[in-house]
């Protein structure tokens, strides 16, 4: 009898089974196996009168992806196993999946153990199996509370949005993210640019900008002011002060989920969803010749910690490959609110697996992201760069112009990170050795500028804002952005722009639910979830406090908020003569009578039919059709009376040999019946 190990991903299971050996069998749950039902009041799957007791059911699936079949198979495996080890992901979501598996598979405490690991390497897996434990119920309750909150707010606010607007969905976190985007757009719309000028003196080898007048900062608001200042300047400037000093430029911290998705967006052009998908493949395992190994540590984290073993190995690698002077230290960041710090930072599982040595085993996207993660982690443990900075003050009739220069005298961490960071030497003359204390200017120029509003959010800047405000968690950033893009509330090119529906949905939500759909409330709720995870709060009491304030608010909004008038199509209802309007349902926009519910007319969508040629069997038309899976074929429109069909597109010509239709494929014409 073997030990049965259950993980989330099938690709992960193959890697782990190789490490554990013949005494273990590793299978996958394919992610979550069950979720809240849609039964009970409001279809929430939660007993609101009984401390929010949740009701769960196996997630539906079809064919090979049937979760019911998967669960039955796992039950059989459990019966024949000597022991069951639940090894789902090392976060709250993974803890909850392990708990669901325990419940569904009927495992007693003596039947199972739980293990967690931050990377999929042989050493890390075997080490994890020496630290087996039971499921952490507090983590499970925290995740369960989050899921119930998301269900209540998502279901009821989505119902409100569908009733009162042209939108379809709302959510606890996504609606706050939408608010950030809408608020920023309104700031831009209401922004009034202000004119200002900079005055720049051009010398032979450098330029200096006006900063002060008679010891005070100066602002130039108009061309008249700028011209007046220039008229008072001579072409001779006094070298008033020269200050040179060395500065250390520290390396960047290792990646968290947030900083990785931001950097990947800015430097690689990857959307957040793509970044997480590629990172998942690097984490789960890649075949590198004779072995399969995870190349990075767990990619859903808000921690910047690195393991002592990794730090030690990396410092040795730096000393051996770059010199002892390049060895730095593991930096720490201030502990901030909303940071769980449950795992390490995102890092390579081995510093000796360089991107160059792994390149032949990786796809182009995997190589780009792995190179970025590797360079960021390696450089974080390297010495600071050292910069010589020079500041020069040039005086002319009481006006002070400043010039700044910098020269990198030791590259430090930039030895490996310069590809991802903009650096530039700005060289000034050697003022200390100038014979004269006066320098002559060749030209003075005033440049017009206008103040600008804050820019629209990109994926990177939106994730940064969400992280700063404690909205969402590392595992949810990509999902939130995807929902916004999919629901027609924002348009995403390079930056997010709210649609008219986005404005409408946000405004209706703010009209009635501003106390819940806001940054502070959402952040505080994350704090409450953390307290539950720490075992310091009772989960259903948090839900009860929320529900007692939310429910009256919801009931009032349904009664009092005016519904947005539906847009008329210009046509009239064929049944009652009322105007036809555009409406939005679960499956998108449709046309219906404005007199609903008195008149329930809904315009049927006319399907476009592409006629190809005459059917050789019955004389009706051969048309283009699709299978249930979307594959195109060609069949008679007289079906089911005539079942003539072809996979390849017919040309309309008849085969002289058999009388069948000729078809076209790969730029050649032939008969599918006699292959001529």
ZIDADA-V67802 format. One record per backbone hydrogen bond with DSSP energy under -1.0 kcal/mol. CO is the residue of the C=O (numbers start at 1). NH is the residue of the N-H. Records with the same first field share a line. If there is no record, write none. Layout:
CO->NH / NH
This chain:
2->82
3->25
4->85
5->27
6->87
7->29
9->13
10->14
11->15
12->16
13->17
14->18
15->19
16->20
17->21
21->24
23->3
25->5
27->7
33->59
35->57
39->45
40->43
41->44
45->55
46->48
47->50 / 52
50->53
53->47
55->37
57->35
62->65
63->66
66->70
67->71
68->72
69->73
70->74
71->75
72->76
73->77
74->78
75->79
76->80
83->4
84->113
85->6
86->115
89->91
91->95
92->96
93->97
94->98
95->99
96->100
97->101
98->102
99->103
100->104
101->105
102->107
108->111
111->84
113->86
114->133
118->298
120->294
121->125
122->126
123->127
124->128
125->129
127->130
128->131
133->114
136->140
137->141
138->142
139->143
140->144
141->145
142->146
143->147
144->148
145->149
146->150
147->151
148->152
149->153
150->154
151->155
152->156
153->157
154->158
155->159
156->160
157->161
158->162
159->163
160->164
161->165
164->564
171->175
173->177
174->178
175->179
176->180
177->181
178->182
179->183
180->184
181->185
182->186
183->187
184->188
185->189
186->190
194->451
196->449
198->447
199->210
200->445
201->208
202->442 / 443
206->203
208->201
209->402
211->218
212->400
213->216
216->213
220->197
222->226
223->227
224->228
225->229
226->230
227->231
229->232
230->233
235->441
237->439
238->240 / 395
241->393
243->391
245->389
247->387
249->385
255->346
256->260
257->261
258->262
259->263
260->264
261->265
262->266
263->267
264->268 / 270
271->275
272->276
273->277
274->278
275->279
276->280
277->281
278->282
279->283
280->284
281->285
282->295
286->293
291->288
293->286
295->349
301->257
305->345
307->311
308->312
309->313
310->314
311->315
312->316
313->317
314->318
315->319
316->320
317->321
318->322 / 323
323->326
324->327
326->383
336->339
347->297
350->353
352->354
354->358
355->359
358->361
359->362
363->367
364->368
365->369
366->370
367->371
368->372
369->373
370->374
371->375
372->376
373->377
374->378
375->379
376->380
378->381
379->382
381->328
383->413
385->249
386->409 / 410
387->247
388->407
389->245
390->405
391->243
392->403
393->240 / 241
394->401
395->238
396->399
398->214
399->396
400->211 / 212
401->394
402->209
403->392
405->390
406->426
407->388
410->386
411->414
412->415
413->416 / 417
414->418
417->420
426->406
429->431
430->433
431->434
437->239
439->237
443->202
445->200
447->198
449->196
457->496
458->462
459->463
460->464
461->465
462->466
463->467
464->468
465->469
466->471
467->470
473->476 / 477
476->480
477->481
478->482
479->483
480->484
481->485
482->486
483->487
484->489
489->499
491->497
495->493
497->491
499->503
500->504
501->505
502->506
503->507
504->508
505->509
506->510
507->511
508->512
509->513
513->516 / 517
516->518
518->522
519->523
520->524
521->525
522->526
523->527
524->528
525->529
526->530
527->531
528->532
529->533
530->534
531->536
532->535
538->542
539->543
540->544
541->545
542->546
543->547
544->548
546->550
547->551
550->554
551->555
552->556
553->557
554->558
555->559
556->560
557->561
567->582
571->580
573->577
578->573
579->594
580->569
581->592
583->590
585->588
588->585
590->583
591->603
592->581
595->598 / 599
601->593
610->624
613->622
615->619
620->615
621->637
622->612
623->635
625->633
627->630
631->627
633->625
634->646
635->623
636->639
638->641 / 642
644->636
646->634
649->664
653->662
655->659
660->655
662->651
663->670
665->668
668->665
670->663
671->675
